[in-house]
Amino acid sequence: MKKIRILILAVLLAGCSKKELVITEIPFEFGINNAEPNLVAHEGKVSLSWVNSIRGEKASLLYSQLENGIWKNPTTIASGNDWFVNWADFPANATNQDVLLTSHLKKSASGTYTYDIVLNLRKLNGGIIKENFLLNTDGMEAEHGFVSVIPNEKDGFLISWLDGRNTVKEMKESHHKAMTIRAAEVSSDGVIFNETQLDGRTCDCCQTSITMTQDGPMIVFRDRSNHEIRDIYFSQKKDSIWSTPKPVFNDNWKINGCPVNGPKVVSNKINTVTAWFTAADEKPQVKVSFFEKNTFKKPVILNDVEAIGRVDVAFINEDEVLVSYMESDDNNTYLRCKRVSKNGKVSSPITISEINSGRSTGVPQLEVVGDVAYVVWTISEAKKNQLKTVKFNIDGVH
């Protein structure tokens, strides 16, 4: 009887010890017309790039780091009045030691979907290494975008992107032919090398994602079969060779148009996890899968109501991740998070914010540093785009 009382007391104490979730806004006071954020955590530091633009006028790529809980005054990386600015195809950024690599999109011709990927390399202290050089060097007036970039193992960077050089060859009058996905390395002084085509037929406007696993880099993307099955695939680089892409999971989602809803893959050098959106069988879902023994495990379904997707994911310890996603019910649309463990355990959802379901929201960004999660998305204030940045305690998610 005494043992039972002690057990009950322990359970009650455990329940009482749960931490309260506290969501705190981080002031973002850098004017208006800000959108297309890309939030990155690396070596304990949180960085943010975004585009400040007015339609038909000048656009600028800005970059800031979070320091003592405050966004530093941003650095303008590049500006132009001939950019392609799009809510889903946002600029990428990554740092390796004291070197920063960024991307943005610049029009190559008058067509709606004709633009190139422009890179900039600079020191974090502001020193310029190489300015405004092209990632894609095919010379084709075609789509090039949806860039993902991470630091390479020693120095320089690994980069992936969707490339339409073959699209215009196949069918010049339409931008809906299949894209390809390519990967390359960028040295710390701006030399592009080891460029490879990973897949000759991909979905044309879903974000790509890249991570460094314990066995080398992995790229995850939305494939496109000849029968319009658009499931999530991955490729790994081992012994300097990229593997033939394989499905993360066979959702068998048949859709004739691009859903504009890419996957996200992350790794902590011990485990690798992918999150993605699918609407196979007309059931919108957010799924998460851990990588084990050279394949992804059966996924866990996260959403409780109708999923919109736009996922992000970050590790919070060796065996658990935090996943952000959008979902909606009859009343509203929500930006939510759940924690997911390798053993399949899933927490209750937390609602970060009610959110606009349209394109103006962009793709919400999630990163984790220590015991704090950071989230950024786009809101509308007086019909002008602005970034909203918040943080919350991870131990409040249970």
N, C-alpha and C positions, 0 to 999 in steps of 0.2 A: 504494500500500500504506500509506503514511504517512497519507494522508487517511482511509482506512478505520479505522486505529487511532485516530485523533483522534475520528472519529465515534462509534466504539464507546465510547471513554472518556467522551465527552459524554453519551451515553445512560446509562451506568452512574452518572455523577455526578448526572444528573437524577433517576434512581431513588433514589439515596441521599439526595437533598435533600428528599424527601417528609417532611412534618411528621407527628409522631405525634399521634393524637387523644387529647385529655385532657378527660374529662368530670368536672366538679367540682360538688358539691352546694352550693347556697346555702342556709344555714340559714333555716328558716321556723319561728319560735318564738312563734306567736301563738295558743296554746290549741289546742283540738280542735274537731271539728264544722265544719271549713272545707271548702268545695267551690265549684263553679261559678266557676272563675277566668276572668278576661279580661285577657290580657297585651297591652299596647300600647306601641310605641316611637314617639316623636315628638320630633324635633329633638334626637336624641342621648340622650334620657332614657327609661328603662323604667318603666312604671307597671303596677300590678296592682290589679284590684278582685276581690272575692269575697264570698260569702255565708257567714256564720256562723249556723247554725240548728240547732234541735232540733225534730224532727217534732212538730207540734201545739202548739209553743210559739213564743217570739219568734225572729224572724229579723232579722239586721242586715247591711247592706251596708257593707263596709270597703274602704279605699283606701290604697295605699302606693306609694312610689317607691323605686327602687333607688339608693342613694347610696354611692359608694366600695365597691361590691360587697356591701352590706348592705341588707336591707329596713328602711326606717324604720318606727318605730312607727306603726301604722295609724290613720287617721281614720275615725270612724264617720259615714257619710253619712246613713243613715236606718235606722230600726228599726220593727218592727210585728209583731203576732201574727195578721195577716190577709193574709199574703203568699202568692203562688203561687211555690213553689220547685221547680225542675225541673232535672235534670242537663243537658239539651240546650238549654234556653231561659235562658241565663245573662245577667246584667246586662251592659250595655255601658258603656264610658267613653271619653271623648276630651278632649283639652285643646287650647285655642287661645289662644296667648299665656299669660296667667295665669288663664284661666277653665277650670274643669272642669265637664263635663256628664256625668251618670250616669243610668242607667235601672234600674228594678226593676219587678216585677209585683205588683199588689195585687188581691185578690179583690174582685169587684163584686157577687157574689151567691153563693148556697150551692152552685150547680152546680160540678162538677169543673173544667169548662173555661170559667169565666166570670171574667175578670180584665182589668184595665186596665194600661196602661203609665204609670208614674209617673216624672217627671223631677226632677232636682235640679241647680241651678246654684250654684256657689260659686267663690270665689277659691282658688287653690292655697295661700294662706296661712291658709285656714280661714274667711274671711269669707263669709257667706251672701248670695247674690244673689236666689234665688227657690227656695222649698222646695215639694216634693211637689205638682207640678202635672201635669195629665194631658196626655199626647201625643195620645191618641185622644179626641176630644170628641163622638163619635157618640151617647153615652148608652146604647148597646146592651149588654145582659148577654151578652157573647160573648168569644171568644178574641181577645186582642191581645198580640203578643209577637214574639220573634225579631228583636230590634232590632240594627241596625248604625248606627254613627255615626262621622263623621270631622270634623275641622275644616274650615270653609268657607275660601274663598280669602283673604278679608280678616279678618273676624271672624265669630263665631257658628259654627253647625254645620249639616251636612247629615245627615239621619237617614232610615232606611228601616225598615219593619216589616211583619209579616203581620197582617192585619186580618180579623176574622170578622163584621163588621157585616152583611154580606150572607148569611153562612152561616146565621145564626139565622132570617133571613127565609125562606130556602129550605126549611129542614128543622129544626124546633126539637128534634126528638127525637134527633138525632144530631150529634156533633161532627166527623164525617168528611166533610162536604160541603166543597167547595173554598173555600179562603181567597182573599183578595186581597192584593196587595202595594201599599203606598203609600209615598210619599216626601214630605218636607217640609223646611223650613229652620227653625232655631231661632236667634233672635238672642241676643246676649251678655247681654241682660237678660230673656230668657225668653219672647219673643213667637214664637208658632208661625205660619208663613205659607208661602205657595206650596205648600200641600198638594195632592198629585196621586195619583190611582190609576194605577199603571203597568200592572197586569195584573189582570183580573177573575177569573182562575182559576189558582191556584197550589197547589203541594203544601202541606199544612196544618201541618207541623211540622219543616221543614228550615231551618237557619240561612240568613239573608240575608247579603250582603257588599257593601260599598260602598268605592270608591276614587276619588281625584282623578287623572285622567289628564291628559296634556298638552292634550287637547281638551275638558276638562271632566269632570264626575263620571260614574261608571259604577256601576250596580247589577247584581249577579249573583244569581240565585236559581233554585230548582227549580220549573219550570213543571208544569202538570197539564192534559193535553189532555182532550177529551171521551171519548177512547178509553183513558184512563188511561196515556198515555205521559208519563213524568215525567223529562224531560231538563233540562239546565241552560240557562237563557236569560240574556240581558243587555239592558239598556237604557241609552242614553247621553243626557245632557242637552246639547243644543247650541242656541244662540240662545234660551235660556230655555224650550226645549221638550224633554220627554222623548220619545225615539224609541219606536216600536212595538217591543216585545221580539222578539228573534231568538235562535235557538239558538246556543250556543257550539259545540256539535257534536251531530249527530243520532245519539245512541246508540240511540234507539228502545227505551228501557227501559220495558217495560210492567209495571206493578205496581199492585195494587189498594189497597195501603195505603202510608202514608208511610214511607220508609226511615229517617227522622230522621238525615239525613246531608247537610248542606248544603255548598255550594261556598265557596271563598275566592278573592277577587280582590285583587291588589296592583298598584301602579304606582310607578315612580320618575320620572315625568314624561317619560321617554323611551320606556320599554317598559311594557306591561301584560300580566299573566299571570293565568290562572285555573287552579286545581286543583280536582278534584272526584272523587267516587266514583260508580260505576255498576255495576250487575249485569245489564246487558243480555245476553240469550242465556245467562243463568245463569252468567256469568263475572264474578265480583266483581273490579273493577279500580279503580286510582287513575290518573287521567289529568291531564296538564298541557298547557296550550296557551298560546302567545304570541299577542298581538294584533298584526295587521299589515294595513294598507290596509283599515281599517274592518271587518275580520272576524278571527275566530280561526283560526289555522292548524291543520292536522291534529295531533291530540294525540299526546303521547308517553305510553306506558304505563309506570308506575313499579314496581308491585309485582312481587315475584319468587315469592311464594306467595299464598295466598288473602287478598285484601284485605278489610279491615274499613272502611277509610276514615278519617273524622274528620280531615280534612286541614287543614293550615295551610301558608302559603307566605310567604316574605320575600325581598326582593332582597339579594344580597351584593355585586353590582357592577352596572354598566349593563346587562349582557347575561346575567347568571346569577341564578338563584334557588335558595334552599334550600327543600325541601318536606318537611314532616313528615306521617306517616301511620301507621296501624296495620295490621298484617297478621298472619296466624297460620299455623302448620303443625301437624303432628300432635303436636308436643311442647309448644308454648306460643304465646302472643301477644306481639307485639313492637311497641314504639314506635320507628320508624325514620326516617331522613332520607336524602335524596339531593340532590345539586346537579344542576341542569338548566340547560343553556345554550340560548340562542336558536337556535343551529345544530343543536340536537337531541342534543348530547352529554350523556350521563347518567353520573354517577359510580357507583361501587360503593356499596351501602347501608352506613350505620352504624347500629348498634343503640344507641339511647339507654338503653333499659331493657326488660326483660321487664315485661309490663303485664297487668292484668286486662282481659278482653275485654268485661265487662259494663258496664251503665250507670253504675256507681259511679265509673268512671274519668273520666267526663265527656268533654269535647272538649279534648284536649291543645292547648296554646297555644305558638306559636313567634314569636319576634321576633329581629331582628339589629340590633346597633349596632356599627359599626366592623368589627373582625375577630372578633367574639364573637357566638355564637348563644345565646339564652336559651329554655328550655322549661319549661312548668309543666303539671302534670296532677294529678289527685286520686288518692290512695292510701287504703288502709284500715289504721289502726293500732289494734289492740285493738278492732276492730269500730266504730271511729269514723273519720269522714272527716278527711283532712288533705291539705294541699297539698305537693307535692314540686316544688322548683325547682332546676334545674341550668343550667350554662353549659358551652360547649365552644368550642374554637378552630375556626374555619371552614376554615383551611388544613389541618386534619386530615381533611377530607372530600375524597377524591380517587378 
